[in-house]
Amino acid sequence: SDAMDASSAADRRLVFVPVKDVPAAGPGAKVDLLVIGGTPDHPTVVPFALGVEVRAMSAGGLTVLVTSRQASAFVYAASAMRLVAVIAEPGADEGAEGPVSSCGEARAAGAQG
């Protein structure tokens, strides 16, 4: 969003995304949204959107700023997917989360820190 020109501001939309146990995030914070899916015996975590700007926060979720092209995808995800949020520290690099679908993948990704 930092590279967008002033004319693209007219194409921005606010979408509320319900997130359980949302971490504290103020306006302007960047959030990575991950989808928890799969089955109870084989859960998966897959990135949905990385580096999305937060406009507001509430106990039930986040209001994020997206383009009109993205809005329907975010509305669908908010309605049909179980989303979790990872809040980036101010000035942090863009998210690099990858999919995880096994204990081994979780351990390997956790050890990369």
C-alpha positions, -999 to 999 in steps of 0.1 A, spaced: 0 0 0 30 23 5 36 23 -33 0 33 -42 -5 67 -58 -31 92 -46 -56 82 -73 -58 46 -59 -71 59 -25 -106 61 -41 -105 23 -47 -100 15 -10 -126 -4 11 -130 -12 48 -139 -48 56 -145 -62 90 -128 -96 96 -138 -116 126 -107 -129 144 -108 -149 176 -83 -137 203 -71 -108 182 -37 -94 193 -36 -57 200 -32 -36 168 -38 1 163 -47 20 131 -20 17 105 -6 -16 119 0 -44 94 -15 -78 98 -10 -112 82 -42 -132 81 -39 -170 82 -66 -196 76 -70 -226 99 -85 -254 79 -82 -291 73 -98 -317 95 -96 -322 133 -71 -351 128 -51 -332 101 -53 -294 106 -37 -270 82 -26 -233 85 -23 -215 52 -16 -177 46 -46 -159 32 -33 -123 30 0 -107 42 7 -71 51 -29 -59 53 -35 -25 69 -56 -23 100 -79 6 104 -97 -4 137 -98 -32 162 -125 -46 184 -129 -76 207 -145 -95 177 -120 -88 150 -103 -62 128 -114 -37 103 -89 -38 74 -83 -16 44 -83 -34 10 -89 -26 -27 -123 -30 -42 -109 -60 -62 -99 -77 -28 -131 -68 -9 -152 -97 -20 -124 -122 -12 -121 -107 23 -159 -108 28 -159 -144 17 -130 -153 40 -146 -134 69 -178 -154 64 -166 -189 55 -130 -193 68 -115 -195 103 -90 -167 103 -62 -159 128 -42 -127 128 -5 -122 132 4 -86 139 37 -72 126 58 -49 147 61 -14 132 88 -13 106 89 -51 102 96 -68 69 66 -82 49 53 -115 62 69 -147 50 45 -173 66 42 -205 47 16 -233 49 19 -258 77 0 -291 77 19 -314 101 37 -314 134 70 -318 116 64 -288 94 54 -268 125 86 -277 143 107 -269 113 91 -235 107 93 -228 145 130 -236 145 138 -212 117 134 -181 139 
